[in-house]
Amino acid sequence: MQRERVSDNVYWFQSEIYAQVTAGVITGPQWAVVIDTLAIPEETLAMRTFIEEELAVPVRYVINTHYHADHTWGNSLFPGATIIAHMLCRQLMIERGADSLEAAKRSNPVFKSLKLVLPHLTFELGEMSLRVGKKNLILTQSPGHSRDGISVLVEEDRVLFAGDAFLPLPYIVDGDMDESNTTIKRFGKMGLENIVQGHGDIILRGEIEEAVKSNLAYLAALRKAVRNAARRRNTQDALAAIDIESCGKSRVSLGGLAEELHRRNVRALYRQIINEGGVTAASPIKEE
């Protein structure tokens, strides 16, 4: 696990095992707030040990930016902490979390000790604020990657923990492209010092404008390419030809997972376009 101090009392963690998933912590004089957990229990426990022993404060709150397993399954490793999330995050964890975790336990023993811990405190509309020492955290709805997505702004430092609403490669399979566009544009106008992505490295102030443009350009290129492919008689071949480079991104990002995530984006967007009646399907999508 990598670790870095972002600003005073603000730290970032990144998994070295799974998909460069990230988490954060903001500390006050008496307690700390964790933002997301890491996918592998041993890394989340290492993060907790650093907070409790090196920073010398207990974790009082854990914020889940969205319901996906690699950001929430570590909730149970912070006993006594209050879990905060969007209302939809709790709902989706109830609907999908237990079965998913049980399946993971059957396939990989590293998850055997985990249990599903649902958010205790949720919000639905607007914003939610949380004071940690001298830091004000503003929790805001940030859908696109998923319906329940939220981001967390450390107001004084202009550091944004974006969750998976901002990634090296936008991933919309469980979300919505238009909402993703809106969220990414909003991030670009916030005057941020840093964006902590849900996966990947921290984006610095001088890199934010280009990162925002790159993600918006990818989504625009993806939409155009999939619409064009959907109109072709040989739709499946045309969809398969939409490689990640043609949409302006690199296949080596996210530890080599980007190409597979891109292929999933292509299939998901094709289904969405057909379901919305934008074009008539020439042939059904083939699931891999």
N, C-alpha and C positions, 0 to 999 in steps of 0.2 A: 504494500500500500504506500502510495506517495502522499506527502503532506506538505502544505505550504501555508505560511501566514499571509493573508491577503491584506489586512489592515489591523489596527489595534483591536485585539480581542475577537478577530474574525479569522477563521481557519478553513482550509479546503482540503479534502481528502479525495484520492482517486484510486480505484481498484487497479491492481496489476494482474488480476486474475480474470475478470469478466468485463469485457466491452468498455473499459475505461469509464465505468459508472462513477459518479461523484456524489459527495455529501459535504455538509458544512457544519460548522459550529460557531455560535456567537456566545461569548461569555460575559457575565456580569460579576460583581464582587461576591455573590453568594450562590449563583446557579447558572446553568447554561441552557441554551436552546440548540438542538440538533436539527438540521434540515436534511431530510431523507436519510436512509440507511444504505449500506452497501449490500451487494447481492450475496456475497459469501459470508457466512456467520463469523468466521475467524477474523475477517477484516473489520467487520462492524465491532467485534469485541476489542480489537486492537485500537480502534478509534475511541471506544469508551474508556479503555485503560489510559490512553493519552489525556483525555479530558479530566478524568478523576484523579490521576496521579501527577501528571505534569502541570496541568492547569489548575488542579486542586479545587474543583467545584463539581457538584453533582449535576446530572441532567434532569431538569424539571419538565421540559417540554420537548417533544419531537414533532416537527412539522412534516407532513407528507405532501409533496407537490402534486402527486397523482397516485392512482391506485396500483400501478404496475409492480409486479413482485420484486424487481431488482431495486425498488425504492422504498418498499414497505415491509418486507418480510423480517427485517431486523427490528421491528417495533418491540417484539417480545424480549429483546436483549437489553431493554432499558426499563426494567421493572420499576413501577411507581411513577413513571413519567406520564404526563398527560399528552395524548396524541391529538394534534390539530390538523384539520384538512377541510377541503370543500365537502359540502353535503353529499355531492355525487360520488366523491371518493369513497365515503363510508358505504353508500348504497352499492357501488360496484364491487367493493371488497366482499360485501355480504353475498352478492349474486355469484361471484366468480372465484373469490379468493380461496375458500376452503378446499374445493375440488382441485384447484391448481396446486396448492401446497401439498396435499396428500399425494398427488401424482409425482411431484418432485421428490418427496420423501421415498417413494417406492423406487425411483430411478437413481437417486444419489444420496448416500448416507450422510453427507455433510449437512443436510437439512433436517435430520431426524429430531433434533432438539427444539426446533422452532414451533411456535404456535401462532395462529392468526390473532393479532390484536387490532381491533377496529379503532378508528378515531373516536375520542371521547367528546371532543369539542369541535363543532363544525359551523361554517357559515355558508350562505347561499348567494346573496346579492351584495354588490358593493365591495367594500374592503374590510379588513380586520387588522387591528394594530396590536402590537405586543411590545412592551418596554423591557429591555434587558440592560440593566445598568444605565449607561449613557447612550445606548443605542435604541432607536425606534425602528421596529420591524413592521413593514406594511405588506400584508398579504392581499394579493389581487388576483382575480380570475384571469387566467391566461390559457384559454382553450386553443385547440388546433391539433396538437399531438394526441390529446384525449379530451373528452368533454369535461372532465373534472379538474383539468390542469390549473394550478395556481403558481404564481411566482412570489418571491420574497425579496423586498427591497430593504437593504440596510440604509436608511434614509440619510444619515449623517455622512456616510462614506460613499454614497452613490454606487454601492455594490449590489448587483442583482443576482440572486439565485433563481435561475430561470426554469429549473427542472428540464424536462424534455421538450418544452415549448421552444427551446433554442438548442440546436445540435449542429455538429459539423455537416450533417446531412439531414434536412428536415424529413421527419418520418410521420406519415399521416394515415397509416393503415387503420388505426383505432380512433382517428379523429376526423378533421375536415380541412380541406385545402384552403377554403376562403377564410375560415377562422384562423388558420395558421398564418396566412398572409397578414391579416389584421394585427395579430399578436406580435409578429416579427417587426412590422412597421412601427408599432407603438414602442417596442423596446428601443428602436433606433432613434426615437425622438425624446428619450428620457434623460439625456445628458449624463450618461453613466461613466463611471471610472473603470468598472470591470463587469463582465458578464460571466457568471459561473454556469457553464452548460451542464445539462444533466448527464452527459457523457462527453469525454474529451477534455482538452486543456482550457484554462481560463483565457478569456478574450480580454486583452488590455484596451485601454481607452483609444489608442491610436489604431487599433485593429477593428473596432466595432463597426464603423461605417462600411468598410469593405466586407466584413462578415455578414452584415445585414443585406447588402446588395447581392452578395453571392447566394444567400439562401432564397431571396425573392426571385432572383434570376433562375435558379434551379427549379423552383415551383412553376414559374411561367413556362420554361422550356419543357418541363414534364407534361404540363397540361396540353400544350400545343402538340407535342409528339404523340401522346396517347389519343387525342382527338383525331389526328390525322390517321393513325393506325386503325382506329375503330371504323373508319370509312373505307378501308382497303378490303378487297375481296379475300386476300390472304392475311386476315387480321392477326392470327397467331404468330406468323412469321414477322409481321411488321412490329408487333409488340416486343417480340424477342430481340429485335434489332435496336431497340431503344436502350443503348448502353449508357452507363453513368457518365462517361466522358462527354457524350454528345449533349448531355444536359448541364455540363459545366462543373462537375464534381469529380473527385479522385476516388478510385476504388480502394486505395490503401488506407483511407481514414478509418477511424474507429476500430483500430486493430485488425483491419482487413474485413470487417463486417459490412462495410458500406455497399458493396456490390449486391449482396443478398438483400439488404434493406431497400435498395433502389428497385430491385426486381419486384419486391412486395409492394412498393409504392405504385409501380406500373400496373400491377394486377388490380390493386384496390381502386385506383383511380378509374380504370377501365370499367369495373363493375359499377362504380358510382355514376359515371357518365351514361351508361346504358340504363341504369335504374331511373335516372332523372329524365330519360327520354331525349337526351341531347342528340343522339344518333341511333340508328338501328344497328344492332349487333349483326355482323356478318357471320360470326361463329362464336360459340361459347368459350369463355376463358378456360384454359386447362390449368388445374391446380397441380402444383409440384409437391 
